[in-house]
Amino acid sequence: MSYLTKNYNRKKISFKYGKGSFLYSTNGKKYLDFVQGIAVNSLGHAHPKLINAINKQSRKLWHVSNAFQIPEGEILAKKLAKKTFADYVMFQNSGAEATEAAIKVARRFFYSIGKPKKNRILCIKNSFHGRTLAAIYASGSKKMTEGFGPKVTGFDHFDFGNHESLKKKITKNTAAIMVETIMGEGGIKVIPDWCLRELRKICNKKNILLILDEVQCGIGRSGDFFAFEKSKVKPDIVPIAKGIGGGFPIGAVLMNKKVASGMTAGTHGSTFGGNPLAMTVGNSVMDIISNKKFLKNVKSISEYFLTNLIKIQNEYPNIIKEIRGRGLLIGIQLKTDQAKFIKKLMENNLLTIRAAENVVRILPPLNVKKNEINQSLKIIKKVCSELN
């Protein structure tokens, strides 16, 4: 009997250790892990530099309150600011906390300039911004909000790709537009660069803020440090998490100087956010992933992976409808049963995870090797052949 609640439909498998792209189960099987904690283990399992960083810091200091200065956090904030659009960083523990904090930052900014009624956030319907009460209502999904009333107000929604709907939903009370640059849970749907540029223009014209949620697609996952960089757009606020900790819980909100002006002492806090142990790990991850050579390799191996997945799609058009994504955030949209396909992959020692719109989500570590990609391609092709 398990004493854990039943809010997860867990597969009947557990693991004793991992190394790089692989997980080793308690019953002795070796799996190619293309879930990686849902885009969390950006450098794979048991990366030696991260182990060394944790070991060294754990012997010195784990946690102190944010009532005091934390040098490790100052260093990581500076690295993030120097690498990105941001002027200021506010550390959290998770993606949901980061998106909630981003909403608070947007609302607080307008409050601080004497516009307290400018507080509504406009989001894509059936998007995903986390599992907290405000985040599920921001996502606009009936499935996620069912049974969690009363409704958290302050959110409006438009359909993905419908700019006319978006424009009509903007009112004098709209404070911000918040979208995932690449929708992960929603089916690996990439918001085109022209669309991001249009969103920026709309925000400028209407005096509202642009929040780009890069919790899943950020920190090198797209092949760029941030997925929005390709569009040359500068957002006002960006929540991040997942990949920045390489498996250690870290979240953050990046923001420009204008919006940061509203976050004065006492307006937000976090007991664990920005603790020395987390910040030390984040600094190590940042040093590796922000390297231009590293990101160039992510793009190169992604191109190879996507090209070969499209070849499999062309060979099995009855099975695969579309190959989606950018970088190493990849989706295979199926014409066949999603659960069966994922189960077959797992039986052939490849771990993947579902997304909406009948999509199989594929999330290798960013330092995945070419021979590991080839191994996954072989398995995917085999499963397509079996189900064809």
ROVOKOL-153581 format. One record per residue (C-alpha): x, y, z; residue number from 1. Coordinates in pm, whole numbers, plus 50000, padded with zeros to 5 digits. Example, Ala and Ser with C-alpha at 12.3 -4.5 7.8 and 13.67 -1.06 7.14 Angstrom:
BEGIN
+-------+-------+-------+-----+
:     X :     Y :     Z :   k :
+-------+-------+-------+-----+
: 51230 : 49550 : 50780 :   1 :
: 51367 : 49894 : 50714 :   2 :
+-------+-------+-------+-----+
END
This chain:
BEGIN
+-------+-------+-------+-----+
:     X :     Y :     Z :   k :
+-------+-------+-------+-----+
: 50000 : 50000 : 50000 :   1 :
: 50119 : 50349 : 49911 :   2 :
: 50050 : 50638 : 50146 :   3 :
: 50096 : 50889 : 49863 :   4 :
: 49784 : 51062 : 49731 :   5 :
: 49654 : 50946 : 49394 :   6 :
: 49694 : 51276 : 49206 :   7 :
: 49957 : 51113 : 48982 :   8 :
: 49890 : 50818 : 48754 :   9 :
: 50239 : 50678 : 48802 :  10 :
: 50388 : 50416 : 48572 :  11 :
: 50489 : 50094 : 48745 :  12 :
: 50858 : 50169 : 48728 :  13 :
: 51116 : 50328 : 48959 :  14 :
: 51483 : 50410 : 48925 :  15 :
: 51790 : 50362 : 49143 :  16 :
: 52030 : 50592 : 48958 :  17 :
: 52090 : 50791 : 48641 :  18 :
: 52388 : 50890 : 48431 :  19 :
: 52377 : 51143 : 48149 :  20 :
: 52090 : 51056 : 47915 :  21 :
: 52015 : 50724 : 48087 :  22 :
: 51811 : 50599 : 48382 :  23 :
: 51863 : 50260 : 48547 :  24 :
: 51554 : 50099 : 48699 :  25 :
: 51530 : 49909 : 49026 :  26 :
: 51469 : 49591 : 48827 :  27 :
: 51792 : 49631 : 48630 :  28 :
: 51672 : 49783 : 48301 :  29 :
: 51850 : 50070 : 48125 :  30 :
: 51631 : 50342 : 47972 :  31 :
: 51710 : 50630 : 47739 :  32 :
: 51550 : 50916 : 47930 :  33 :
: 51394 : 51172 : 47696 :  34 :
: 51169 : 51309 : 47969 :  35 :
: 51448 : 51433 : 48199 :  36 :
: 51204 : 51533 : 48472 :  37 :
: 50999 : 51723 : 48208 :  38 :
: 51278 : 51946 : 48071 :  39 :
: 51433 : 51990 : 48416 :  40 :
: 51760 : 51792 : 48399 :  41 :
: 51906 : 52020 : 48133 :  42 :
: 52251 : 51858 : 48165 :  43 :
: 52126 : 51504 : 48218 :  44 :
: 52160 : 51291 : 48530 :  45 :
: 52453 : 51319 : 48773 :  46 :
: 52653 : 51581 : 48584 :  47 :
: 52998 : 51587 : 48750 :  48 :
: 53022 : 51968 : 48766 :  49 :
: 52683 : 51994 : 48937 :  50 :
: 52773 : 51716 : 49181 :  51 :
: 53096 : 51896 : 49265 :  52 :
: 52917 : 52230 : 49312 :  53 :
: 52655 : 52077 : 49544 :  54 :
: 52914 : 51885 : 49746 :  55 :
: 53135 : 52188 : 49801 :  56 :
: 52850 : 52423 : 49893 :  57 :
: 52673 : 52166 : 50115 :  58 :
: 52976 : 52162 : 50343 :  59 :
: 52958 : 52541 : 50383 :  60 :
: 52601 : 52672 : 50389 :  61 :
: 52262 : 52544 : 50272 :  62 :
: 52011 : 52807 : 50370 :  63 :
: 51990 : 53156 : 50514 :  64 :
: 51695 : 53393 : 50517 :  65 :
: 51651 : 53660 : 50252 :  66 :
: 51667 : 53900 : 50546 :  67 :
: 52041 : 53882 : 50477 :  68 :
: 52256 : 53923 : 50168 :  69 :
: 52323 : 53601 : 49974 :  70 :
: 52638 : 53645 : 49757 :  71 :
: 52571 : 53333 : 49548 :  72 :
: 52235 : 53481 : 49445 :  73 :
: 52392 : 53815 : 49362 :  74 :
: 52635 : 53636 : 49129 :  75 :
: 52364 : 53435 : 48952 :  76 :
: 52138 : 53740 : 48914 :  77 :
: 52426 : 53933 : 48755 :  78 :
: 52497 : 53648 : 48511 :  79 :
: 52130 : 53630 : 48409 :  80 :
: 52102 : 54007 : 48370 :  81 :
: 52422 : 54034 : 48165 :  82 :
: 52310 : 53749 : 47937 :  83 :
: 51952 : 53872 : 47882 :  84 :
: 51718 : 54170 : 47854 :  85 :
: 51674 : 54184 : 48232 :  86 :
: 51784 : 54451 : 48475 :  87 :
: 51664 : 54270 : 48787 :  88 :
: 51600 : 53912 : 48900 :  89 :
: 51375 : 53780 : 49178 :  90 :
: 51441 : 53417 : 49279 :  91 :
: 51170 : 53161 : 49353 :  92 :
: 51161 : 52779 : 49385 :  93 :
: 50951 : 52660 : 49092 :  94 :
: 50785 : 52752 : 48764 :  95 :
: 50440 : 52803 : 48915 :  96 :
: 50586 : 53036 : 49178 :  97 :
: 50772 : 53224 : 48905 :  98 :
: 50459 : 53277 : 48693 :  99 :
: 50257 : 53382 : 49000 : 100 :
: 50531 : 53628 : 49092 : 101 :
: 50534 : 53757 : 48732 : 102 :
: 50160 : 53830 : 48761 : 103 :
: 50222 : 54012 : 49090 : 104 :
: 50504 : 54217 : 48937 : 105 :
: 50280 : 54330 : 48649 : 106 :
: 49988 : 54425 : 48874 : 107 :
: 50211 : 54592 : 49130 : 108 :
: 50376 : 54807 : 48863 : 109 :
: 50048 : 54965 : 48756 : 110 :
: 49939 : 55002 : 49118 : 111 :
: 50265 : 55187 : 49190 : 112 :
: 50200 : 55439 : 48914 : 113 :
: 49845 : 55512 : 49030 : 114 :
: 49652 : 55270 : 48802 : 115 :
: 49527 : 55000 : 49042 : 116 :
: 49237 : 54898 : 48815 : 117 :
: 49481 : 54807 : 48537 : 118 :
: 49522 : 54456 : 48672 : 119 :
: 49387 : 54198 : 48426 : 120 :
: 49615 : 53946 : 48252 : 121 :
: 49540 : 53821 : 47900 : 122 :
: 49648 : 53462 : 47824 : 123 :
: 49606 : 53193 : 47559 : 124 :
: 49314 : 52960 : 47624 : 125 :
: 49427 : 52610 : 47727 : 126 :
: 49783 : 52720 : 47789 : 127 :
: 49984 : 52610 : 48093 : 128 :
: 50136 : 52836 : 48358 : 129 :
: 50150 : 52607 : 48661 : 130 :
: 49925 : 52434 : 48915 : 131 :
: 49865 : 52698 : 49181 : 132 :
: 49519 : 52854 : 49205 : 133 :
: 49601 : 53171 : 49010 : 134 :
: 49811 : 52980 : 48755 : 135 :
: 49536 : 52730 : 48667 : 136 :
: 49290 : 53013 : 48606 : 137 :
: 49554 : 53197 : 48402 : 138 :
: 49579 : 52883 : 48189 : 139 :
: 49211 : 52899 : 48099 : 140 :
: 49162 : 52523 : 48104 : 141 :
: 48830 : 52380 : 48230 : 142 :
: 49000 : 52049 : 48300 : 143 :
: 49257 : 52207 : 48534 : 144 :
: 49015 : 52435 : 48717 : 145 :
: 48739 : 52178 : 48774 : 146 :
: 48664 : 52141 : 49145 : 147 :
: 48886 : 52429 : 49255 : 148 :
: 48633 : 52713 : 49272 : 149 :
: 48557 : 52984 : 49343 : 150 :
: 48716 : 53122 : 49029 : 151 :
: 49029 : 53333 : 49066 : 152 :
: 48937 : 53643 : 48869 : 153 :
: 49156 : 53884 : 48676 : 154 :
: 49230 : 53668 : 48369 : 155 :
: 49099 : 53690 : 48012 : 156 :
: 49168 : 53447 : 47728 : 157 :
: 49203 : 53432 : 47350 : 158 :
: 49249 : 53141 : 47112 : 159 :
: 49599 : 53044 : 46997 : 160 :
: 49686 : 53227 : 46675 : 161 :
: 49372 : 53445 : 46673 : 162 :
: 49503 : 53801 : 46676 : 163 :
: 49161 : 53954 : 46618 : 164 :
: 49029 : 53775 : 46928 : 165 :
: 49332 : 53897 : 47122 : 166 :
: 49282 : 54262 : 47022 : 167 :
: 48911 : 54251 : 47112 : 168 :
: 48989 : 54115 : 47460 : 169 :
: 49219 : 54407 : 47549 : 170 :
: 49044 : 54665 : 47768 : 171 :
: 49150 : 54969 : 47969 : 172 :
: 49201 : 54729 : 48263 : 173 :
: 49444 : 54497 : 48082 : 174 :
: 49783 : 54507 : 48254 : 175 :
: 49971 : 54241 : 48058 : 176 :
: 49966 : 53973 : 47792 : 177 :
: 50124 : 53650 : 47922 : 178 :
: 50207 : 53366 : 47679 : 179 :
: 50444 : 53070 : 47664 : 180 :
: 50692 : 53138 : 47384 : 181 :
: 50666 : 52768 : 47301 : 182 :
: 50362 : 52597 : 47449 : 183 :
: 50480 : 52277 : 47619 : 184 :
: 50184 : 52104 : 47786 : 185 :
: 49962 : 52256 : 47516 : 186 :
: 50116 : 52043 : 47242 : 187 :
: 50463 : 52187 : 47157 : 188 :
: 50320 : 52482 : 46965 : 189 :
: 50576 : 52748 : 46872 : 190 :
: 50458 : 53109 : 46867 : 191 :
: 50607 : 53243 : 46540 : 192 :
: 50861 : 53526 : 46551 : 193 :
: 50631 : 53759 : 46355 : 194 :
: 50360 : 53695 : 46613 : 195 :
: 50589 : 53781 : 46904 : 196 :
: 50687 : 54103 : 46728 : 197 :
: 50319 : 54185 : 46678 : 198 :
: 50250 : 54119 : 47048 : 199 :
: 50529 : 54361 : 47139 : 200 :
: 50380 : 54629 : 46911 : 201 :
: 50032 : 54580 : 47061 : 202 :
: 50172 : 54607 : 47415 : 203 :
: 50360 : 54926 : 47329 : 204 :
: 50055 : 55079 : 47165 : 205 :
: 49815 : 54987 : 47447 : 206 :
: 50059 : 55060 : 47733 : 207 :
: 50052 : 54704 : 47865 : 208 :
: 50331 : 54466 : 47963 : 209 :
: 50456 : 54160 : 47776 : 210 :
: 50521 : 53851 : 47990 : 211 :
: 50688 : 53563 : 47806 : 212 :
: 50670 : 53241 : 48008 : 213 :
: 50994 : 53051 : 47941 : 214 :
: 50969 : 52806 : 48231 : 215 :
: 50990 : 52507 : 47996 : 216 :
: 51135 : 52648 : 47673 : 217 :
: 51403 : 52873 : 47826 : 218 :
: 51764 : 52816 : 47939 : 219 :
: 51892 : 52674 : 47610 : 220 :
: 51604 : 52433 : 47543 : 221 :
: 51518 : 52606 : 47211 : 222 :
: 51879 : 52630 : 47094 : 223 :
: 51893 : 52995 : 47202 : 224 :
: 51931 : 53089 : 47567 : 225 :
: 51571 : 53216 : 47551 : 226 :
: 51328 : 53108 : 47278 : 227 :
: 51214 : 53468 : 47219 : 228 :
: 51567 : 53587 : 47128 : 229 :
: 51523 : 53470 : 46768 : 230 :
: 51240 : 53723 : 46723 : 231 :
: 51457 : 54014 : 46851 : 232 :
: 51172 : 54105 : 47087 : 233 :
: 51239 : 54237 : 47437 : 234 :
: 50973 : 54134 : 47690 : 235 :
: 50908 : 54319 : 48015 : 236 :
: 50888 : 54012 : 48240 : 237 :
: 51006 : 53652 : 48198 : 238 :
: 50941 : 53372 : 48450 : 239 :
: 51193 : 53084 : 48436 : 240 :
: 51256 : 52757 : 48625 : 241 :
: 51315 : 52394 : 48521 : 242 :
: 51645 : 52398 : 48326 : 243 :
: 51823 : 52668 : 48529 : 244 :
: 51865 : 52428 : 48823 : 245 :
: 51963 : 52123 : 48620 : 246 :
: 51743 : 51915 : 48852 : 247 :
: 51766 : 52133 : 49164 : 248 :
: 51450 : 52339 : 49237 : 249 :
: 51507 : 52695 : 49118 : 250 :
: 51265 : 52950 : 48977 : 251 :
: 51307 : 53317 : 48898 : 252 :
: 51138 : 53621 : 48750 : 253 :
: 51346 : 53838 : 48518 : 254 :
: 51227 : 54194 : 48461 : 255 :
: 51329 : 54528 : 48320 : 256 :
: 51400 : 54835 : 48530 : 257 :
: 51061 : 54994 : 48464 : 258 :
: 50848 : 54714 : 48609 : 259 :
: 51097 : 54636 : 48885 : 260 :
: 51035 : 54983 : 49027 : 261 :
: 50709 : 54860 : 49177 : 262 :
: 50871 : 54581 : 49377 : 263 :
: 50968 : 54765 : 49692 : 264 :
: 51060 : 54609 : 50028 : 265 :
: 50786 : 54379 : 50158 : 266 :
: 50590 : 54344 : 49832 : 267 :
: 50696 : 53981 : 49776 : 268 :
: 50897 : 53716 : 49953 : 269 :
: 51010 : 53353 : 49951 : 270 :
: 51145 : 53149 : 50240 : 271 :
: 51358 : 52918 : 50027 : 272 :
: 51393 : 53116 : 49703 : 273 :
: 51752 : 53214 : 49629 : 274 :
: 51912 : 52999 : 49901 : 275 :
: 52292 : 52949 : 49877 : 276 :
: 52274 : 52581 : 49777 : 277 :
: 52028 : 52645 : 49492 : 278 :
: 52218 : 52950 : 49372 : 279 :
: 52548 : 52761 : 49361 : 280 :
: 52393 : 52493 : 49140 : 281 :
: 52232 : 52761 : 48920 : 282 :
: 52567 : 52932 : 48872 : 283 :
: 52723 : 52605 : 48752 : 284 :
: 52436 : 52537 : 48510 : 285 :
: 52451 : 52894 : 48383 : 286 :
: 52826 : 52875 : 48316 : 287 :
: 52778 : 52567 : 48097 : 288 :
: 52456 : 52645 : 47909 : 289 :
: 52517 : 53014 : 47835 : 290 :
: 52832 : 52923 : 47641 : 291 :
: 52790 : 53000 : 47268 : 292 :
: 52958 : 52675 : 47164 : 293 :
: 52719 : 52475 : 47385 : 294 :
: 52410 : 52646 : 47237 : 295 :
: 52544 : 52602 : 46884 : 296 :
: 52568 : 52228 : 46948 : 297 :
: 52206 : 52220 : 47076 : 298 :
: 52094 : 52376 : 46745 : 299 :
: 52309 : 52138 : 46541 : 300 :
: 52188 : 51820 : 46710 : 301 :
: 51830 : 51948 : 46704 : 302 :
: 51848 : 52000 : 46328 : 303 :
: 51978 : 51645 : 46288 : 304 :
: 51706 : 51503 : 46514 : 305 :
: 51420 : 51695 : 46349 : 306 :
: 51539 : 51610 : 45995 : 307 :
: 51542 : 51240 : 46075 : 308 :
: 51207 : 51253 : 46257 : 309 :
: 51052 : 51409 : 45945 : 310 :
: 51199 : 51121 : 45741 : 311 :
: 51022 : 50877 : 45974 : 312 :
: 50701 : 51080 : 45940 : 313 :
: 50725 : 51059 : 45560 : 314 :
: 50776 : 50684 : 45585 : 315 :
: 50483 : 50637 : 45824 : 316 :
: 50221 : 50904 : 45737 : 317 :
: 49946 : 50684 : 45883 : 318 :
: 50112 : 50705 : 46225 : 319 :
: 50270 : 51053 : 46245 : 320 :
: 50070 : 51364 : 46157 : 321 :
: 50327 : 51634 : 46234 : 322 :
: 50671 : 51694 : 46383 : 323 :
: 50671 : 52006 : 46600 : 324 :
: 50908 : 52211 : 46809 : 325 :
: 51239 : 52390 : 46820 : 326 :
: 51574 : 52296 : 46965 : 327 :
: 51532 : 51999 : 47197 : 328 :
: 51169 : 52073 : 47283 : 329 :
: 51015 : 51836 : 47030 : 330 :
: 50666 : 51698 : 46973 : 331 :
: 50543 : 51410 : 46758 : 332 :
: 50175 : 51461 : 46683 : 333 :
: 50018 : 51123 : 46618 : 334 :
: 49728 : 50988 : 46416 : 335 :
: 49729 : 50680 : 46638 : 336 :
: 49668 : 50624 : 47010 : 337 :
: 49906 : 50837 : 47215 : 338 :
: 49912 : 50622 : 47529 : 339 :
: 49982 : 50306 : 47330 : 340 :
: 50264 : 50474 : 47138 : 341 :
: 50432 : 50600 : 47459 : 342 :
: 50391 : 50255 : 47618 : 343 :
: 50552 : 50089 : 47316 : 344 :
: 50844 : 50334 : 47331 : 345 :
: 50892 : 50251 : 47699 : 346 :
: 50883 : 49877 : 47626 : 347 :
: 51171 : 49947 : 47387 : 348 :
: 51358 : 50139 : 47661 : 349 :
: 51283 : 50496 : 47549 : 350 :
: 51106 : 50724 : 47799 : 351 :
: 50884 : 51005 : 47669 : 352 :
: 50581 : 51194 : 47798 : 353 :
: 50247 : 51315 : 47665 : 354 :
: 50129 : 51664 : 47574 : 355 :
: 49794 : 51795 : 47448 : 356 :
: 49667 : 51747 : 47091 : 357 :
: 49780 : 51382 : 47084 : 358 :
: 50145 : 51484 : 47098 : 359 :
: 50435 : 51277 : 47232 : 360 :
: 50678 : 51517 : 47399 : 361 :
: 51051 : 51448 : 47358 : 362 :
: 51290 : 51628 : 47593 : 363 :
: 51649 : 51498 : 47580 : 364 :
: 51916 : 51660 : 47796 : 365 :
: 52077 : 51953 : 47615 : 366 :
: 52412 : 51771 : 47611 : 367 :
: 52265 : 51458 : 47449 : 368 :
: 52506 : 51269 : 47222 : 369 :
: 52445 : 51196 : 46854 : 370 :
: 52459 : 50820 : 46908 : 371 :
: 52185 : 50857 : 47173 : 372 :
: 51969 : 51048 : 46923 : 373 :
: 52030 : 50768 : 46672 : 374 :
: 51925 : 50512 : 46932 : 375 :
: 51598 : 50699 : 46994 : 376 :
: 51532 : 50730 : 46620 : 377 :
: 51575 : 50356 : 46578 : 378 :
: 51323 : 50291 : 46858 : 379 :
: 51069 : 50544 : 46724 : 380 :
: 51093 : 50394 : 46376 : 381 :
: 51051 : 50041 : 46518 : 382 :
: 50736 : 50142 : 46708 : 383 :
: 50593 : 50313 : 46398 : 384 :
: 50657 : 49995 : 46202 : 385 :
: 50483 : 49780 : 46466 : 386 :
: 50176 : 50006 : 46477 : 387 :
: 50152 : 50071 : 46103 : 388 :
+-------+-------+-------+-----+
END
